[in-house]
Amino acid sequence: MGQTRRGRLSGRSKKRDPVVAQPPWSQPRMRFDPLRAVSEDELEAIHRASLRVLAETGIDFLDDTARRQLTNAGCDVDGNRVRFDPELVMSLVATAPTRFTLHAPNPARNLHIGDDVITYTSVASPPFVTGLGRDRRDGNREDYRNLLRMGQVLNSIHTVAGYPVEPMDLHPSVRHLHATHDMLTLSDKVPFVYSLSRQRNLDAIEMTRIARGADHDAMDVEPSLYSVINASTPLRYDTVMLHGIQEMSAANQLIVITPFTLAGAMAPVTVAGALVLQNAEALAGIAYTQVVRPGAPVSYGGFTSNVDMRSGSPAFGTPEYWKACLVGGQLARRYGVPYRSSNVNASNSVDAQSAYESVIAIWGAVMGGVNLLLHGAGWLEGGLLASYEKMVIDADLLNMVTEMLRPITVDDAALAVEAIAEVGPAGHFFGTSHTQERYATEHFQPMVSSWTNFENWDDSGRLEAHDRAEKLAHLILAAHEEPPMPDDRRTQLDEFVERRVAEGGVETDY
């Protein structure tokens, strides 16, 4: 076995975990029946209306290759406009897999996508960042790398979902090379690529292959990275998004199709109307992935929310968002594909609003049967701002959700009949052997919440959740260690980036 850099081959750190209450790495399972916000008849009405939109109005595909492929598949193509026969749509969607595995550089971090299994991700793509005692600032590589480090240490963040903050001090021509290199060397979890040009996708696929130590045949049958494709709502897929589908689906890598439908702005003002548009765009995108490669992994993305009709600003974590989360899950299950939703809020700071809107969003997603919770930790300001402290708080919230999903143990020992008899009337259970054997592990222990009394809280400086999260963020960063990578892989990865940077990366107009 080859030598490894930066740590032991096992990947286990000798350092004590600063997050002492952090549960171990695991993917939670949804053990409750998902909620249904609409009846089966109402769901079918949304479905039929979506197919009618695709058949009668159609959707623009702004790429010659895509239109040619869709023509050959049997679609009606007139200029940029593509119209789908309902039976054709459903036959294509039926070829998409119900479940699959995403293979990480560290096999212990492989992700099961589908069924009742949930994956949590970090926030992705904000242009601004805040935290660690510093105010809102432009995204940069230092903060980007730090947020990757936090995502590596926090067990409730299963994967990144893009750049936790955009490293805008890296030129766009080479940003993806340096950023993907950071992603693959600072973390051993499943990576992500933005579909912003063919070459960016191809570079990221090759870099992931190198980091995994996989050959090309293995990559072709083992999805190892993913990308989000957003429709340009309403009813349009632009060129770069379609190129992303072409490269990723052809290579058997995961595409998450996500219309961004804001009710009252780019979508009808009613929740039902916005869902019809979301579903039409999602079905068209999913169908196209299967035209490119039947059986390619794809996920149904729901991201319908509403706007403040007084200002036009997007609103998140709203009751409308919650309802849309539930219906999105119903639709994804109808089509037999994994479901993506998000933890979102519209708050400008780590305050009560950011917390209760996130709880609404997360619970809507989870009870909607989500498989991939994007932007799971760290999102503020409607997605414009990444926060260290919010990432820590959200990670703790996700740990709570995971614990809420764990089954209650009901056996003779847990029923505690003997302990109840031992204590009898008017006693207490603190000193019983039943309690003593279980007190350290029986109940969930939060990372951020404080359960101390007022006097102790007052004496310790009246630290609130934001303050405690900031202190913990510093500890998490200090605990990070680069995961090990065999020297030959690391050298090959470094040389690939050096060569591609020397070649100029990708062409830009600035």
MIMAR-711196 format. One record per residue (C-alpha): residue in one letter; x, y, z. Coordinates in Angstrom, 2 decimals. Layout:
<nodes>
A  X  Y  Z
...
</nodes>
This chain:
<nodes>
M  0.00  0.00  0.00
G  1.32  3.41  -0.93
Q  2.36  6.13  1.44
T  -0.20  8.66  2.51
R  0.03  12.32  3.25
R  -1.39  14.19  6.18
G  -2.58  11.56  8.57
R  -2.92  7.82  8.94
L  -4.45  5.70  6.24
S  -7.48  4.99  8.38
G  -8.37  8.67  8.39
R  -8.95  8.64  12.15
S  -7.54  11.61  14.00
K  -5.52  11.31  17.19
K  -6.96  14.61  18.34
R  -9.85  14.62  20.78
D  -13.07  15.59  19.09
P  -13.88  19.11  20.34
V  -17.52  18.49  19.62
V  -17.91  16.05  22.50
A  -21.67  15.81  22.07
Q  -21.46  15.19  18.34
P  -23.11  11.94  17.26
P  -21.09  9.66  15.01
W  -21.24  9.81  11.22
S  -24.42  8.21  9.88
Q  -27.22  8.85  7.43
P  -30.59  9.10  9.15
R  -33.62  7.19  7.96
M  -37.14  8.55  7.70
R  -39.18  6.16  9.84
F  -42.48  8.08  9.74
D  -44.93  8.10  6.89
P  -44.33  11.30  4.90
L  -47.03  13.93  5.24
R  -49.36  14.57  2.33
A  -50.41  18.16  1.73
V  -52.78  17.24  -1.09
S  -55.03  14.26  -1.79
E  -54.23  11.68  -4.45
D  -56.80  13.30  -6.75
E  -55.25  16.74  -6.19
L  -51.77  15.34  -6.79
E  -52.97  13.80  -10.02
A  -54.44  17.16  -11.05
I  -51.03  18.82  -10.56
H  -49.41  16.02  -12.54
R  -51.87  16.29  -15.44
A  -51.61  20.08  -15.52
S  -47.81  19.78  -15.70
L  -48.01  17.39  -18.65
R  -50.43  19.76  -20.35
V  -47.94  22.62  -19.96
L  -45.19  20.50  -21.52
A  -47.41  19.33  -24.38
E  -49.14  22.61  -25.22
T  -46.86  25.46  -24.14
G  -43.58  23.58  -24.13
I  -40.23  24.64  -22.74
D  -37.23  26.33  -24.37
F  -33.98  24.38  -24.66
L  -31.22  26.83  -25.64
D  -28.75  24.31  -27.06
D  -28.54  22.78  -30.53
T  -27.28  19.41  -29.29
A  -30.09  19.12  -26.75
R  -32.75  20.00  -29.31
R  -31.33  17.48  -31.77
Q  -31.31  14.75  -29.11
L  -34.87  15.58  -28.08
T  -36.02  15.55  -31.70
N  -34.53  12.10  -32.13
A  -36.26  11.00  -28.92
G  -39.65  11.96  -30.37
C  -40.25  15.49  -29.08
D  -41.84  18.24  -31.16
V  -39.14  20.89  -31.64
D  -39.90  24.30  -33.15
G  -36.97  26.69  -32.92
N  -35.92  26.69  -29.26
R  -39.32  25.45  -28.11
V  -39.63  21.78  -27.20
R  -42.99  20.11  -26.62
F  -43.23  16.74  -24.94
D  -45.83  14.08  -25.53
P  -47.10  13.00  -22.09
E  -46.47  9.31  -22.73
L  -42.94  10.07  -23.91
V  -42.22  12.09  -20.77
M  -43.36  9.32  -18.48
S  -41.53  6.61  -20.39
L  -38.28  8.57  -20.11
V  -38.75  9.37  -16.42
A  -39.44  5.69  -15.76
T  -35.84  4.83  -16.74
A  -34.37  6.97  -13.93
P  -33.10  4.94  -10.95
T  -35.02  4.95  -7.70
R  -31.88  4.59  -5.60
F  -28.09  4.61  -6.05
T  -24.81  5.11  -4.21
L  -22.57  8.16  -4.43
H  -18.98  6.99  -3.98
A  -16.75  9.24  -1.88
P  -12.93  9.42  -1.89
N  -13.22  7.77  1.53
P  -15.50  4.73  1.10
A  -16.69  5.16  4.69
R  -18.34  8.39  3.46
N  -20.28  6.78  0.61
L  -23.86  8.02  0.44
H  -27.02  6.05  -0.20
I  -29.40  8.24  -2.17
G  -33.06  7.24  -2.27
D  -35.51  5.05  -0.32
D  -36.00  6.43  3.21
V  -32.38  7.59  3.66
I  -31.53  11.29  4.16
T  -28.36  13.17  3.21
Y  -27.54  16.57  4.73
T  -25.28  19.05  2.93
S  -23.58  22.33  3.71
V  -24.77  25.66  2.39
A  -23.60  26.35  -1.15
S  -22.95  29.29  -3.45
P  -23.39  32.43  -1.30
P  -21.27  35.34  -2.56
F  -20.85  36.70  0.98
V  -19.71  35.28  4.32
T  -19.92  36.32  7.96
G  -18.75  35.07  11.32
L  -15.76  34.39  13.57
G  -16.04  37.91  14.95
R  -15.98  39.55  11.51
D  -18.85  41.24  9.69
R  -20.35  40.45  6.29
R  -17.63  40.30  3.61
D  -17.02  39.14  0.07
G  -16.49  35.44  -0.41
N  -12.83  34.47  -0.55
R  -10.66  31.38  -0.60
E  -9.65  31.59  3.07
D  -13.26  31.46  4.24
Y  -14.10  28.88  1.59
R  -11.36  26.59  2.87
N  -12.39  27.17  6.48
L  -16.00  26.25  5.77
L  -14.82  23.10  4.00
R  -12.84  22.25  7.13
M  -15.91  22.71  9.30
G  -17.96  20.54  6.97
Q  -15.33  17.82  7.23
V  -15.31  17.82  11.04
L  -19.09  18.06  11.53
N  -20.59  14.59  11.19
S  -24.09  15.86  10.41
I  -22.81  17.44  7.18
H  -22.56  14.45  4.88
T  -21.32  16.32  1.81
V  -20.75  19.77  0.39
A  -23.35  20.96  -2.10
G  -21.12  23.39  -3.92
Y  -18.79  26.06  -2.61
P  -19.86  26.85  0.99
V  -18.98  30.40  0.00
E  -17.88  31.56  -3.44
P  -14.06  32.14  -3.44
M  -14.32  35.29  -5.53
D  -10.63  36.14  -5.14
L  -9.90  33.22  -7.50
H  -10.28  34.15  -11.17
P  -13.27  32.40  -12.79
S  -11.04  30.85  -15.45
V  -9.25  28.72  -12.84
R  -11.54  28.98  -9.81
H  -13.05  25.54  -10.32
L  -9.59  23.94  -10.43
H  -8.35  25.41  -7.15
A  -11.74  25.06  -5.46
T  -12.17  21.42  -6.47
H  -8.60  20.70  -5.36
D  -9.42  22.23  -1.96
M  -12.64  20.21  -1.80
L  -10.82  16.94  -2.49
T  -7.86  17.56  -0.15
L  -9.57  19.22  2.83
S  -12.48  16.76  2.87
D  -12.99  13.09  2.08
K  -16.73  13.44  1.49
V  -18.58  13.31  -1.85
P  -17.63  16.38  -3.95
F  -19.74  18.72  -6.08
V  -19.23  20.51  -9.39
Y  -20.99  23.55  -10.77
S  -22.29  23.06  -14.29
L  -20.99  26.32  -15.72
S  -19.24  24.95  -18.79
R  -18.40  21.59  -20.32
Q  -14.76  21.84  -19.38
R  -15.46  22.62  -15.73
N  -17.54  19.46  -15.53
L  -14.89  17.38  -17.29
D  -12.10  18.75  -15.08
A  -14.04  17.99  -11.88
I  -14.91  14.46  -13.02
E  -11.25  13.74  -13.75
M  -10.04  15.26  -10.47
T  -12.59  13.20  -8.54
R  -11.46  10.07  -10.36
I  -7.86  10.78  -9.36
A  -8.79  11.46  -5.72
R  -10.75  8.21  -5.54
G  -8.00  6.21  -7.18
A  -10.59  4.82  -9.59
D  -10.13  3.90  -13.21
H  -12.41  5.21  -15.95
D  -14.48  2.03  -16.06
A  -15.17  2.26  -12.33
M  -16.20  5.91  -12.61
D  -18.61  4.97  -15.38
V  -20.55  2.63  -13.08
E  -19.93  4.37  -9.74
P  -21.41  7.89  -9.48
S  -18.87  9.91  -7.50
L  -19.91  13.58  -7.68
Y  -22.98  15.60  -8.39
S  -24.25  18.86  -9.80
V  -27.42  20.94  -9.51
I  -29.18  22.01  -12.70
N  -31.53  24.96  -12.29
A  -34.17  25.69  -14.88
S  -34.24  29.35  -15.90
T  -37.78  29.72  -14.66
P  -40.20  30.09  -16.31
L  -39.89  27.31  -18.88
R  -36.30  27.56  -20.03
Y  -33.11  25.55  -19.78
D  -30.06  27.61  -20.77
T  -26.97  26.46  -22.60
V  -24.55  25.94  -19.71
M  -27.09  23.99  -17.69
L  -27.78  21.71  -20.64
H  -24.06  21.20  -21.20
G  -23.83  20.15  -17.56
I  -26.50  17.51  -18.08
Q  -24.80  16.32  -21.24
E  -21.42  15.84  -19.57
M  -22.56  14.61  -16.16
S  -25.35  12.29  -17.24
A  -23.23  10.86  -20.05
A  -20.59  10.07  -17.41
N  -23.21  8.51  -15.08
Q  -22.81  11.22  -12.45
L  -25.70  12.62  -10.40
I  -27.75  15.54  -11.68
V  -30.14  17.27  -9.27
I  -32.83  18.95  -11.37
T  -34.11  21.97  -9.45
P  -36.51  24.59  -10.81
F  -36.33  27.82  -8.79
T  -40.01  28.74  -8.74
L  -40.90  31.80  -6.66
A  -44.66  32.16  -6.43
G  -45.71  35.63  -7.49
A  -42.50  36.39  -9.40
M  -41.21  33.80  -11.88
A  -44.09  31.43  -11.10
P  -47.86  31.75  -10.61
V  -48.81  33.40  -7.34
T  -50.77  30.37  -6.09
V  -48.96  27.45  -4.47
A  -50.73  25.00  -6.80
G  -49.81  27.01  -9.89
A  -46.18  27.34  -8.79
L  -46.06  23.59  -8.23
V  -47.42  22.93  -11.71
L  -44.58  25.01  -13.16
Q  -42.00  23.37  -10.85
N  -43.21  19.94  -11.86
A  -43.29  20.67  -15.58
E  -39.73  22.00  -15.52
A  -38.52  19.13  -13.32
L  -40.08  16.48  -15.54
A  -38.55  18.02  -18.66
G  -35.10  18.12  -17.03
I  -35.33  14.57  -15.68
A  -36.54  13.33  -19.05
Y  -33.60  14.97  -20.78
T  -31.07  13.29  -18.47
Q  -32.54  9.97  -19.57
V  -32.32  10.96  -23.24
V  -28.61  11.58  -22.70
R  -28.14  8.27  -20.89
P  -30.98  5.97  -19.81
G  -30.53  5.02  -16.17
A  -28.30  7.99  -15.30
P  -28.78  9.04  -11.67
V  -31.05  12.04  -11.22
S  -32.95  13.66  -8.38
Y  -36.23  15.62  -8.37
G  -35.53  19.02  -6.84
G  -38.22  21.08  -5.15
F  -37.44  24.72  -4.44
T  -40.79  26.49  -4.61
S  -41.24  29.41  -2.25
N  -42.90  32.79  -2.47
V  -41.93  36.45  -2.58
D  -42.85  39.36  -0.38
M  -45.46  40.93  -2.65
R  -44.80  44.31  -1.07
S  -41.11  44.41  -2.01
G  -40.53  41.55  -4.46
S  -37.89  40.05  -2.17
P  -37.76  36.24  -1.93
A  -39.19  34.76  1.26
F  -38.02  31.43  2.65
G  -39.04  29.15  5.47
T  -42.63  30.27  4.97
P  -45.85  28.27  5.35
E  -46.05  28.25  1.56
Y  -42.54  26.80  1.35
W  -43.54  24.12  3.87
K  -46.58  23.12  1.82
A  -44.52  23.04  -1.38
C  -41.94  20.81  0.34
L  -44.62  18.27  1.18
V  -46.13  18.25  -2.31
G  -42.69  18.09  -3.93
G  -42.05  14.90  -1.99
Q  -45.39  13.48  -3.07
L  -44.52  14.18  -6.71
A  -41.02  12.69  -6.45
R  -42.43  9.51  -4.94
R  -45.03  9.34  -7.70
Y  -42.22  9.33  -10.27
G  -39.95  7.01  -8.28
V  -36.90  9.28  -8.05
P  -35.00  10.65  -5.03
Y  -36.20  13.98  -3.67
R  -34.15  17.11  -3.00
S  -35.26  20.01  -0.80
S  -33.45  22.63  1.31
N  -32.98  24.31  4.70
V  -33.63  27.98  3.93
N  -34.44  31.27  5.62
A  -34.56  34.94  4.71
S  -32.91  36.36  7.84
N  -29.92  38.70  7.59
S  -28.36  37.49  10.83
V  -28.15  34.51  13.15
D  -31.28  35.45  15.07
A  -34.63  33.99  16.06
Q  -36.00  34.45  12.55
S  -33.16  32.43  11.03
A  -33.91  29.64  13.51
Y  -37.68  29.37  13.19
E  -37.68  29.72  9.41
S  -35.02  26.99  9.20
V  -37.08  24.73  11.46
I  -40.13  25.22  9.22
A  -38.04  24.49  6.11
I  -36.27  21.44  7.54
W  -39.43  19.92  8.95
G  -41.28  20.48  5.69
A  -38.45  18.78  3.81
V  -38.09  15.88  6.23
M  -41.81  15.23  6.55
G  -42.00  15.53  2.76
G  -39.69  12.52  2.51
V  -36.52  14.33  1.48
N  -33.49  12.29  0.40
L  -31.07  15.17  -0.25
L  -31.30  18.23  2.01
L  -29.24  20.85  0.21
H  -28.12  24.01  1.99
G  -28.56  22.01  5.16
A  -26.23  24.13  7.30
G  -25.04  27.73  7.14
W  -27.60  29.56  4.93
L  -28.61  33.18  5.64
E  -30.02  36.17  3.72
G  -31.99  34.13  1.22
G  -28.87  32.28  0.13
L  -26.64  35.31  -0.32
L  -24.75  34.87  2.96
A  -22.85  31.95  4.52
S  -22.37  32.02  8.28
Y  -19.94  30.04  10.42
E  -22.20  30.32  13.44
K  -25.32  29.35  11.50
M  -23.47  26.31  10.15
V  -22.75  25.16  13.69
I  -26.30  25.83  14.89
D  -27.80  24.10  11.85
A  -25.48  21.12  12.35
D  -26.83  20.83  15.90
L  -30.40  21.17  14.62
L  -29.78  18.41  12.08
N  -28.41  16.21  14.87
M  -31.66  16.81  16.75
V  -33.71  15.87  13.70
T  -31.68  12.70  13.29
E  -32.32  11.78  16.91
M  -36.04  12.53  16.52
L  -36.09  10.02  13.66
R  -34.52  7.26  15.71
P  -36.99  4.61  16.91
I  -37.91  4.50  20.58
T  -36.45  1.38  22.18
V  -39.24  -0.69  23.70
D  -37.95  -3.81  25.41
D  -37.99  -5.20  28.92
A  -34.99  -3.12  30.03
A  -36.31  0.10  28.53
L  -39.78  -0.39  30.02
A  -38.08  -0.13  33.43
V  -40.73  -1.97  35.44
E  -38.16  -3.13  38.01
A  -36.75  0.39  38.37
I  -40.24  1.78  38.96
A  -40.82  -0.87  41.62
E  -37.45  -0.09  43.23
V  -38.24  3.62  43.60
G  -41.91  3.29  44.46
P  -44.14  6.23  45.38
A  -42.60  9.66  46.10
G  -39.02  8.64  45.28
H  -36.62  9.60  42.51
F  -34.64  7.78  39.85
F  -31.29  9.58  40.04
G  -29.54  6.87  42.04
T  -31.07  3.74  40.57
S  -28.84  1.29  38.72
H  -31.17  1.67  35.74
T  -30.36  5.39  35.55
Q  -26.68  5.03  36.43
E  -26.14  2.54  33.62
R  -27.75  4.82  31.02
Y  -27.57  8.47  32.05
A  -24.48  9.32  29.98
T  -25.87  8.03  26.67
E  -29.65  7.73  26.92
H  -30.59  11.32  26.06
F  -29.54  13.56  23.22
Q  -26.80  16.03  24.12
P  -26.74  19.26  22.10
M  -23.60  20.97  20.90
V  -24.91  24.54  21.14
S  -27.91  24.65  23.46
S  -27.27  25.61  27.08
W  -29.30  23.82  29.76
T  -27.69  25.53  32.73
N  -29.67  27.58  35.26
F  -29.93  31.34  35.19
E  -27.33  31.94  37.87
N  -24.64  29.89  36.14
W  -25.55  31.41  32.78
D  -25.33  34.89  34.26
D  -21.98  34.20  35.94
S  -20.51  32.82  32.71
G  -21.20  36.00  30.76
R  -24.75  35.48  29.50
L  -23.56  33.85  26.29
E  -26.35  33.31  23.79
A  -26.55  30.63  21.10
H  -24.72  32.80  18.57
D  -21.85  33.35  21.00
R  -21.59  29.68  21.90
A  -21.64  28.72  18.24
E  -18.81  31.14  17.49
K  -16.64  29.62  20.21
L  -17.41  26.15  18.95
A  -16.60  27.15  15.36
H  -13.08  28.10  16.44
L  -12.65  24.72  18.16
I  -13.92  22.85  15.11
L  -11.50  24.65  12.81
A  -8.61  23.95  15.15
A  -9.49  20.25  15.18
H  -9.47  19.82  11.41
E  -6.86  17.58  9.86
E  -6.46  16.93  6.17
P  -7.73  13.46  5.41
P  -5.03  11.11  4.17
M  -4.45  10.63  0.47
P  -1.90  8.26  -1.04
D  1.13  10.17  -2.28
D  0.75  9.01  -5.88
R  -2.85  10.27  -6.01
R  -1.96  13.59  -4.41
T  0.93  14.11  -6.82
Q  -1.28  13.27  -9.79
L  -3.99  15.63  -8.53
D  -1.53  18.47  -7.94
E  0.03  18.00  -11.37
F  -3.38  17.95  -13.06
V  -4.32  21.29  -11.49
E  -0.93  22.82  -12.28
R  -1.20  21.74  -15.90
R  -4.76  22.98  -16.36
V  -3.98  26.31  -14.68
A  -0.97  26.72  -16.97
E  -3.28  26.06  -19.92
G  -5.52  28.90  -18.72
G  -8.36  26.85  -17.28
V  -11.55  27.79  -19.11
E  -12.13  30.73  -21.39
T  -13.92  33.71  -19.87
D  -14.90  37.11  -21.24
Y  -13.13  38.98  -18.43
</nodes>
